[in-house]
Every structure is written in structure tokens, then in C-alpha cells.
Amino acid sequence: MVKAIEIKDLDVTLGREASRVHVLNGINLSIDAGEAVGLVGASGSGKSTLLMVMAGLEQAEKGKVLVAGEDFTSMSEDSLARFRGKHIGIVFQSFHLITTMTALENVAVPLELAQHPDPFGRAERELKAVGLGHRLNHFPAELSGGEQQRVALARAMAPDPSILFADEPTGNLDETNGLAIIDLLFALKRERQTTLVLVTHDNELASRCDRNIRLRSGHIEA
């Protein structure tokens, strides 16, 4: 059975010359399809970089990165972008919504770019699924932080990805909105049988995962 994610002997170095920093060292990791995995550890331990590598947004310097059986280390930028558009959803801490677009447009435009047959219909269904059917035509500035993260989650789930990555998805939210987003994340994961990989400092969020992987100074500690 093909693993959702398989990483072998991964090294990542960021920066140039004197400012080069070895961020990840000899990472070996396997994640099953449908599993929920939390990446935990202190700031600077390499969690977000590891997530970015798995999402195809950061290049490995050495090693293999296999996602749904595809070798990211041998793919061009264009091939990676196409693969991400079909198979990967990403939610960030800071929402990354386009301020001049409504909630509906924020979700629909990436679908349009991916040539989805009904981008606005799909976007509306996804926004209704996260409880924002009444906010379709509101701009990000008219939405609360929790609502903006729901839009970001709808956008990530709209292509029906097999893997959802979330980088500190509750980091900019108060406790109430954070708990609501956690519940929603795991409800969507169960409903769609999506593999979920998330970076978090939130103990409540980490405890909901099937397992946690603790990083320290670029190494997997536990």
C-alpha cells in the first residue's frame, strides 16, 4: 500500500554562504493515508520547514520526499504546482486571503485557475460546509479572525485534496474560535478521509492527532 507521505534521509539547508543554516538533518518519516499527525516542538526546531517540504513548497537538499507515491525531489516547479493543485490543501496561521476579493471569490479563484468545471458552485458548497453560507459576499475585512480561517479552510478543501497541511491553524485565534476550527478540521478530515499533517503549539490540537512527532534542532526526537 502506497504511503501518503514517505521521507528518507532528508536534509534541508536555508540561506547562503555564511548565513547558511542546517534546518533539517537526516529526517526519516512515514505517514499512512488517512492519518492525523501533529508536528510539535520548540520554535526553530524545524516543524514548519518540514511541513513546507512535504507540501512541495520547500526544496530538499538531500534525500527523498515521496507524496502519494510521487517523488517530489525529481519534479519540476510546474509539475509540483499542478500536483499541489489537485492533491494538496494548505492552511496557514495568517489566513492569506486576498483582501480585494469576497469569501466566495477567495475560494473560487484557485478552482478557476485549476480549470474546475464549476468553481463558484463548488466554492459556495465549501463555504456552506464550514458554516459561512451567509457570508459569501463579505470581504476579509468584514469577517472575524475565526471566519477568515474558515474561508481559508474552505479554500484548502475545495479541490478535495488527499492531504491537508495546516501550519499553526489556531495561532491567530482566541480560545473559542481556536476550538471551533479544531472541531471543523477534524470533522472534515473524518468526513473526507483526508490525511492531516499539522504544525502546532496548541496542546488541545496536538492531543486530537493519531500521533505526534516531536522535532528538536532539526532532528526527530520522538
LUMLOTOR-419268 format. One record per residue: residue in three letters; x negated, y, z negated of N, C-alpha, C in turn; residue number from 1. Coordinates in pm, whole numbers, plus 32768, in hexadecimal, padded with zeros to 4 digits. Atoms other than C-alpha are relative to their C-alpha. Example, Ala and Ser with C-alpha at 12.3 -4.5 7.8 and 13.67 -1.06 7.14 Angstrom:
<pts>
ala/7FA7/7F89/8000/7B32/7E3E/7CF4/7FA6/8078/8000/1
ser/8052/7F89/8006/7AA9/7F96/7D36/804D/806D/7FB7/2
</pts>
This chain:
<pts>
met/7FAC/7F88/8000/8000/8000/8000/7FA8/807E/8000/1
val/804E/7F84/7FF5/7F79/8158/8065/801A/8057/7F85/2
lys/7FF5/7FA5/8072/7F33/823A/7F3B/802D/8089/8032/3
ala/7FDD/7F76/7FDD/7FCA/8397/7F3A/7F81/8053/800F/4
ile/807F/7FB7/7FFE/7E70/8422/7EEB/7F91/7FA4/7FD0/5
glu/8075/804C/802C/7D1D/837B/7ED7/7F84/8055/8018/6
ile/8077/7FAD/7FFA/7BDE/8438/7E8C/7F87/7FAC/7FD6/7
lys/8077/8050/801B/7A84/839C/7E98/7F84/8058/8000/8
asp/8082/7FBB/800C/793E/8439/7E1C/8005/8091/8030/9
leu/7FEC/7F77/7FD1/79BC/859C/7E4E/7FA4/8063/7FB8/10
asp/804D/7F8E/8033/78CF/86C3/7E22/8032/807E/8045/11
val/7FDA/7F7E/7FC7/7935/882F/7E54/7FA6/806B/7FC3/12
thr/8051/7F8E/802B/784D/895C/7E42/803C/807E/803C/13
leu/7FC9/7F81/7FD1/78D1/8AC0/7E5B/7F96/806E/7FF5/14
gly/8060/7F92/8001/7814/8C01/7EA6/7F8B/7FE5/805C/15
arg/8073/800D/7FA6/76D1/8C3A/7F63/7F7D/801D/7FB8/16
glu/808A/7FED/802E/755D/8C25/7F17/7FF8/800B/7F67/17
ala/8015/7FF5/8091/7511/8CAD/7DB9/8081/7FF6/7FAF/18
ser/7F80/8002/8049/7684/8CC2/7D5F/804B/7F7C/8012/19
arg/7FBE/8082/7FEC/76D1/8B59/7DC4/801B/7FBC/7F79/20
val/7FD9/8045/807C/778C/8A9C/7CB4/8037/7F77/8025/21
his/7FCE/8089/7FEC/77C2/8923/7CA9/8081/7FF3/7FAF/22
val/7F80/7FFD/8046/7936/8919/7C56/8034/7F74/7FE1/23
leu/7FD5/808B/8015/7983/87A5/7C7E/7F8C/7FA2/801C/24
asn/8072/805B/7FF6/788C/8688/7C50/802E/7F6F/7FF9/25
gly/7FE9/8090/8000/78BF/851D/7CB5/808C/7FD7/7FD4/26
ile/7F75/801D/8027/7A3B/851B/7C97/8033/7F84/804B/27
asn/7FBB/8075/7FC7/7AE6/83CA/7CCF/808B/7FFA/7FC2/28
leu/7F77/7FF5/8031/7C5F/83C7/7CB6/8061/7FBD/8061/29
ser/7F9A/8040/7FAE/7D88/82FE/7D34/808A/801F/7FC6/30
ile/7F78/7FDD/802B/7EF6/836B/7D25/8064/7FB3/8055/31
asp/7F9C/804F/7FBA/801A/8289/7D7E/8071/8057/8035/32
ala/7F8B/7FBC/7FCB/8140/82F6/7E53/806E/8005/7F96/33
gly/7F94/7FF0/8060/8256/8381/7D77/7FD2/801D/7F72/34
glu/8035/7FE8/8086/8171/83B7/7C4C/8000/8096/7FE0/35
ala/800F/7F76/802E/816F/84FA/7B7E/7F81/8007/7FAD/36
val/8084/7FF9/803F/800D/855A/7B19/7FE2/808F/7FD8/37
gly/8028/7F7D/802F/7F9E/8680/7A44/7F69/800C/7FFB/38
leu/808F/7FE1/800A/7E43/8718/7A6C/7FF0/8063/7F8E/39
val/800C/7FAC/8078/7DE3/87A7/7919/7F6D/8013/7FDE/40
gly/8089/7FE1/802A/7CAE/883D/7877/7FF0/8095/7FEF/41
ala/801A/7F73/801B/7C13/8988/7816/7FF5/8050/8082/42
ser/8015/7FA9/7F8D/7C02/8AB2/7902/7F72/7FEC/8035/43
gly/8084/8013/7FC4/7AE4/8A84/79F7/7FD4/7F6F/8008/44
ser/8027/808D/7FFE/7AE8/8908/79DC/8009/7FC2/808C/45
gly/7FF8/8032/7F77/7B39/88DF/7B4F/808A/7FCF/8029/46
lys/7F79/8034/7FE5/7CAE/888E/7B3E/803A/8039/8082/47
ser/7FC2/7FC1/7F8C/7D28/898B/7C3E/7FB3/7FE2/8080/48
thr/8050/8022/7F8A/7C07/8944/7D2A/8021/7F73/802F/49
leu/7FDC/8089/7FDB/7C58/87D0/7D21/8089/7FFD/8044/50
leu/7F7B/7FFA/7FC2/7DC5/881C/7D6C/7FF6/803B/808E/51
met/800D/7FC0/7F7C/7D5F/8901/7E90/7FBF/7FA2/8065/52
val/803D/8063/7FA7/7C83/87EE/7F21/8068/7F98/802B/53
met/7F99/8064/7FE0/7DA1/86F2/7F0C/806B/8037/805C/54
ala/7F9B/7FC0/7FAA/7E88/87ED/7FB6/7FC6/802A/8086/55
gly/803E/7FDD/7F82/7D8E/8823/80CF/7FE2/8094/800F/56
leu/801B/7F6F/7FFC/7D4E/898F/8072/7F70/8022/7FD8/57
glu/808D/7FED/8024/7BE7/8960/7FFC/7FB3/7F8A/8038/58
gln/804D/8069/7FBF/7AD7/889B/80AC/7FA8/7FB4/7F9C/59
ala/805F/8051/804D/7A1B/877B/800D/7F75/800F/803B/60
glu/808A/7FFB/7FD1/78A2/8799/8021/7FCD/7F72/801B/61
lys/802C/808B/7FF4/7872/8625/7FF5/8071/7FA7/7FCF/62
gly/7F9C/8060/802C/7953/84F5/7FD1/8076/7FF6/805E/63
lys/7F89/801A/7FAE/7AA2/8483/805B/807C/8032/7FB8/64
val/7F7E/7FD6/8034/7BFB/851A/802C/806A/7FC5/805D/65
leu/7F99/8042/7FB0/7D11/8437/80AA/8089/8024/7FC6/66
val/7F79/7FDA/802A/7E76/84BC/8099/8063/7FBD/805E/67
ala/7FA2/8050/7FB1/7F8F/83D5/810E/7FB6/7FB5/806F/68
gly/804D/804F/7FA1/7E80/830B/81BB/7FAE/8050/8063/69
glu/804B/7FAA/7FA2/7DF5/8436/827D/7F83/8036/7FBC/70
asp/8080/7FD2/8035/7C89/8497/824D/7FF0/8096/8018/71
phe/800A/7F6F/7FF3/7C82/860D/8207/7F74/802C/802A/72
thr/808A/7FD5/7FE7/7B06/8618/8223/7FDB/7FF9/8094/73
ser/801F/8009/7F70/7B13/85C6/8398/8064/804D/8056/74
met/7F99/7FB8/7FB6/7C39/86A7/83F9/7FD9/8091/8018/75
ser/8016/7F73/7FE2/7C24/87FB/84A2/8060/8056/7FAF/76
glu/7FA6/7FA4/8048/7CC4/8930/8404/808D/7FFB/8039/77
asp/7F7B/8006/7FBF/7DE1/891F/8502/804A/7F80/7FDB/78
ser/7FC2/8081/8024/7E20/87AF/84BB/802C/8000/7F6F/79
leu/7FDD/7FF7/808E/7E1B/87F1/8345/807D/8055/7FEC/80
ala/7F8C/7FA7/800C/7F14/8910/836B/807F/7FB9/802C/81
arg/7F8A/804A/7FD0/8000/8835/8435/802A/7F95/7F9B/82
phe/7FE4/8069/8063/7FE3/871B/8336/8042/803C/7F84/83
arg/7FC6/7FBE/8075/8027/8809/8214/8091/8029/801A/84
gly/7F7A/7FD1/7FDF/8157/8896/82C5/8069/7F92/7FFA/85
lys/7FA1/8070/7FFD/81F5/873D/82DC/8005/7FB1/7F7E/86
his/800A/8062/806E/817F/8681/81A8/7FE8/803B/7F76/87
ile/802C/7FC8/8081/8115/8775/8096/804E/807E/7FDE/88
gly/7FC4/7F86/8035/81CD/8876/7FC2/7FA8/8036/7F91/89
ile/8057/7FC4/8065/8113/896D/7EE3/804A/8071/7FB8/90
val/7FC8/7F95/8053/818F/8A47/7DC3/7F8E/803B/7FAE/91
phe/806B/7FBC/8049/80A6/8B4C/7D2C/8038/8048/7F86/92
gln/7FD9/7FB7/8079/80AA/8C04/7BE0/803F/8087/8023/93
ser/7FD7/7F76/7FE3/80DE/8D57/7C87/8066/800A/8073/94
phe/7F8C/8004/7FA5/8200/8CF3/7D70/7FDB/800F/8094/95
his/8029/7FE9/7F74/8161/8D7E/7EB3/8077/800F/805F/96
leu/7F8F/7FE2/7FA7/82AE/8DF5/7F40/7FE0/807D/8052/97
ile/8012/7F8A/7FAB/82B6/8EF0/805F/8066/8069/7FD3/98
thr/7FA9/7F9F/8044/8342/902B/7FBE/8067/8040/805D/99
thr/7FA4/7FBF/7FA1/83E8/90B1/80FC/8068/7F9F/8038/100
met/7FA1/8065/7FD1/84AF/8F70/8132/805C/7FD5/7F8F/101
thr/7FA1/8033/8062/85E7/8EF1/8083/7FD7/7F74/7FD4/102
ala/8019/808A/802D/85E6/8DAB/7FC2/8015/7F9D/8072/103
leu/7FE1/805A/7F90/8687/8D02/80EF/7F92/8004/8069/104
glu/8069/7FF2/7F9B/8582/8D8C/81DF/7F7B/7FC5/7FD0/105
asn/807B/8037/8036/8463/8D2B/80F8/7FFA/7F69/8010/106
val/7FFC/8093/7FF2/84D3/8BC0/8107/800A/7FD7/8093/107
ala/7FE6/8027/7F74/853F/8BBF/8276/7F89/8017/805D/108
val/8069/7FDC/7FA0/8414/8C65/831E/7F96/7F92/8011/109
pro/805E/806F/7FEA/8317/8B4B/82D8/803F/7F8C/804E/110
leu/7FBB/8068/7FB4/841C/8A57/835E/800A/8025/8094/111
glu/7FFE/7FCF/7F75/8442/8B2D/8496/7F7A/7FEA/8043/112
leu/8087/800F/7FC8/82CA/8B2C/84CA/7FE0/7F6D/801D/113
ala/8015/8090/7FEC/82CF/89B0/84AA/8065/7FC6/8064/114
gln/7F9F/8027/7F98/83E5/89A8/85B4/806C/7FA2/7FCB/115
his/7F8F/804B/8036/84ED/8918/84CE/807E/8022/804F/116
pro/7F8B/7FE5/7FAB/8636/88F3/858F/8067/805E/7FC3/117
asp/7F9D/7FA8/8041/8707/89B1/848C/7FC1/8040/7F85/118
pro/804B/7FCC/8074/861E/8A82/83B1/8055/8048/7F9A/119
phe/7FB2/7FB2/8060/8724/8B68/8318/8067/7FA8/7FB8/120
gly/7FA5/805E/8041/881C/8A51/82D5/7FB9/7FAE/7F96/121
arg/8050/804E/805F/870E/8983/822E/7FD7/8057/7F89/122
ala/8029/7FA4/806B/8693/8AB2/8168/8073/801A/7FA0/123
glu/7F8B/7FE8/8056/87F2/8AF6/80E7/801C/7F88/7FA7/124
arg/7FE9/8079/804F/881C/898C/8077/7F99/7FF3/7F90/125
glu/8069/800B/8066/86CE/8994/7FC1/8013/8067/7F90/126
leu/7FE9/7F99/8066/8721/8ADB/7F0E/8078/7FDC/7FA9/127
lys/7F8D/802F/8050/8870/8A4B/7EA2/7FD4/7F8F/7FA2/128
ala/8030/8071/8052/87B7/8915/7E21/7FB5/8030/7F85/129
val/8047/7FCB/8076/86EA/89F3/7D36/8054/8068/7FB7/130
gly/7FA4/7FAA/804A/881D/8AB7/7CC3/8001/8091/802B/131
leu/8006/7F74/7FD2/87EF/8BEE/7D9A/805A/801A/8079/132
gly/7FA3/7FEB/7F91/8911/8BD1/7E8C/803C/808C/8001/133
his/7FC4/7F7A/800B/898E/8D23/7E0D/7F98/806F/8012/134
arg/806C/7F9C/7FF6/883B/8DD2/7E43/7FBA/7FFA/8088/135
leu/8040/8017/7F7E/87F5/8D7C/7FB0/7FC9/807F/803D/136
asn/8025/7F85/7FBA/87E2/8EE4/8027/7FBD/8067/7FA6/137
his/8049/7FA8/805B/8725/8F76/7EFF/7F6A/7FFB/8021/138
phe/8091/7FF7/7FEB/85BD/8FEC/7F25/7FB8/7FDA/7F7D/139
pro/8049/8028/8079/84AC/8F75/7E33/8007/8065/7F8D/140
ala/7FFD/7F99/8069/84B0/90C3/7D77/8086/8002/7FB7/141
glu/7F7C/8004/803E/8622/9087/7D2C/8017/7F7F/7FB1/142
leu/7FF5/8081/8044/85DE/8F30/7C95/7FA7/7FFE/7F83/143
ser/8053/8013/8077/855C/8ECF/7B3D/7F8A/7FA5/8024/144
gly/8071/8059/7FE9/8414/8E11/7B1B/802B/7F70/8013/145
gly/7FCF/8089/7FF3/84CF/8CCB/7AE8/8044/7FE9/8086/146
glu/7FBD/800D/7F7F/85A1/8D0B/7C1F/7F9B/8000/8073/147
gln/8067/7FFF/7F98/846E/8D5F/7CED/7FB9/7F78/800A/148
gln/8041/8083/7FFD/83CD/8C16/7C86/805E/7F97/803A/149
arg/7FA0/805C/7FC2/850E/8B62/7CEB/7FFD/800E/8099/150
val/800C/7FEA/7F6F/84F2/8C02/7E44/7F81/7FBB/8034/151
ala/807F/803F/7FD9/8386/8B90/7E55/800D/7F67/8002/152
leu/7FEC/8091/8006/83F0/8A30/7DF1/8058/7FD1/8075/153
ala/7FAB/8021/7F8C/8506/8A2D/7EF8/7FAE/8002/8081/154
arg/8054/7FF7/7F89/8409/8A9C/7FFE/7FA1/7F87/800B/155
ala/805C/8072/8000/8317/8988/7F96/8047/7F7D/8022/156
met/7FB6/807D/7FEB/8425/887A/7FA0/804A/7FFA/8085/157
ala/7FAD/7FFA/7F86/84D1/88EB/80E2/7FD2/7FA1/806E/158
pro/8029/805F/7F96/83F7/881B/81D1/800C/7F6E/7FD6/159
asp/7FF4/8087/8037/8443/86E9/80F6/7F77/7FBC/7FF6/160
pro/8089/8035/8006/82D3/86AF/809F/7FF9/7F7F/7FB0/161
ser/8014/807B/804E/8255/8560/8023/7FB0/801E/7F81/162
ile/8051/7FDA/8075/8169/8615/7F2F/801A/8092/7FE0/163
leu/7FF0/7F76/802F/81AE/874D/7E60/7F8F/8020/7FA0/164
phe/8069/7FCE/8059/808C/880B/7DC5/8032/807D/7FBB/165
ala/7FD5/7F8A/804D/80CD/890A/7CB3/7F8C/802F/7FA9/166
asp/8070/7FC8/804B/7FBE/89EE/7C25/8035/8060/7F97/167
glu/7FCB/7FB0/8070/802A/8A73/7ACE/808B/8039/8021/168
pro/7F7E/7FCD/7FD2/8198/8A8A/7B41/8050/804B/7F97/169
thr/7FB9/7FB9/806A/820C/8B0A/79ED/7FAB/806F/7FC3/170
gly/8061/7FA6/803D/80E0/8BEC/79AB/802E/8090/7FF3/171
asn/7FD2/7F75/8004/8193/8D35/79F6/808E/800E/7FCA/172
leu/7F74/8001/802C/82DE/8CD9/7954/8009/7FFA/7F67/173
asp/7FE7/800E/808F/836E/8CFB/77F7/802B/7F70/7FE3/174
glu/7FE6/808C/8026/83C1/8BBF/7734/8081/7FCA/803D/175
thr/7F7E/802E/7FCD/852E/8BAA/77A1/7FF9/7FE3/8095/176
asn/800C/8015/7F70/84E5/8BD8/7913/7F9C/7F92/8021/177
gly/8062/806B/7FEB/83B5/8AF6/78F8/803E/7F76/7FF1/178
leu/7FBD/8081/8015/8486/89D9/786C/8061/7FE0/8071/179
ala/7FA2/8014/7F92/858B/8A0C/797C/7FB7/7FD3/807F/180
ile/804E/8026/7F8A/8480/89F5/7A8C/7FC9/7F72/7FF0/181
ile/8030/8089/8019/83EE/88BA/79E9/8070/7F9B/801E/182
asp/7F8F/805A/7FE8/8546/8816/79E9/801D/7FF2/8095/183
leu/7FE3/7FFF/7F71/857C/8879/7B53/7F96/7FB3/804F/184
leu/806E/8047/7FBD/8426/87FC/7BC4/8013/7F69/7FF8/185
phe/7FF7/8090/8012/845D/86A5/7B30/8082/7FC6/8036/186
ala/7F82/802D/7FC3/85C7/868F/7BA3/7FEE/7FED/8097/187
leu/8017/800A/7F70/855E/86D4/7D0B/7FA0/7F8E/8020/188
lys/805E/806F/7FEB/843B/85E1/7CEB/8047/7F79/7FFD/189
arg/7FB6/807E/800D/8523/84CA/7C76/805E/7FEC/8077/190
glu/7F9B/8009/7F97/8630/8516/7D76/7FC3/7FDE/8087/191
arg/803D/8011/7F7A/8540/851B/7E9E/7F8A/7FA1/8000/192
gln/806E/8061/800E/843E/8422/7E1A/7F7C/803A/8032/193
thr/8078/7FB9/7FD8/832C/8521/7E53/7F8E/7FE4/7F9F/194
thr/8077/8002/8055/81CA/84F9/7DCF/7FE9/808E/7FCE/195
leu/8013/7F7C/803B/8188/861A/7CE0/7F77/8008/7FBC/196
val/8082/7FE8/803F/802F/869E/7C85/7FFF/8091/7FD2/197
leu/7FFA/7F76/8031/801C/87CE/7BA4/7F8D/801F/7FA2/198
val/8062/7FC9/805E/7F1F/88A3/7AEE/804C/804C/7F95/199
thr/7FB6/7FBA/8067/7F95/891D/799E/7FB3/800B/7F7C/200
his/8029/7FF4/808C/7F3A/89A0/7845/8079/7FE9/7FA5/201
asp/7F82/800B/8049/80A5/8968/77DD/8011/7F70/7FCE/202
asn/7FF6/8087/8039/80BA/883F/76F0/8084/7FBC/8020/203
glu/7F7C/8037/7FE0/822E/8815/7731/8001/7FC7/808E/204
leu/8005/802C/7F74/81F0/87FA/78A7/7FA5/7F86/800E/205
ala/805E/8072/7FF8/80C4/8712/787E/803E/7F80/7FC8/206
ser/7FC6/8076/8041/818B/862A/779A/8069/7FBB/8056/207
arg/7F9A/803A/7FA9/8290/85F2/78A9/7FC3/7FAB/8072/208
cys/8041/804A/7F95/818F/855E/7999/7FEC/7F6D/7FDA/209
asp/801B/808D/8018/8151/83E8/79C0/7F77/7FEE/7FBF/210
arg/8084/8002/8041/7FE6/8428/7965/7FBC/8087/8016/211
asn/804F/7F86/7FF6/7EF1/8544/792F/7F70/7FDD/801D/212
ile/808E/800F/7FE1/7D94/8563/79BF/7FBB/807B/7FC9/213
arg/8044/7F8F/8042/7CB1/863A/78E7/7F78/8017/8043/214
leu/807F/7FD9/7FC5/7B96/86F5/798E/7FAE/8053/7F9F/215
arg/805C/7FAF/8051/7A65/8789/78E6/7F81/8017/8051/216
ser/807A/7FDA/7FB7/794E/8846/7997/7FF2/7FB6/8084/217
gly/8006/803E/7F7C/79A9/87B1/7AE9/8002/7F6B/8005/218
his/7FFB/8093/8007/79BE/8649/7A72/8088/7FD5/7FC8/219
ile/7F8A/8038/8040/7AE8/856D/7A1F/7FD4/7FC5/7F7A/220
glu/8025/802A/8087/7AD2/853C/78A8/8057/7F8B/7FD1/221
ala/7FA3/806A/802D/7C07/8463/7870/8078/7FFE/805B/222
</pts>
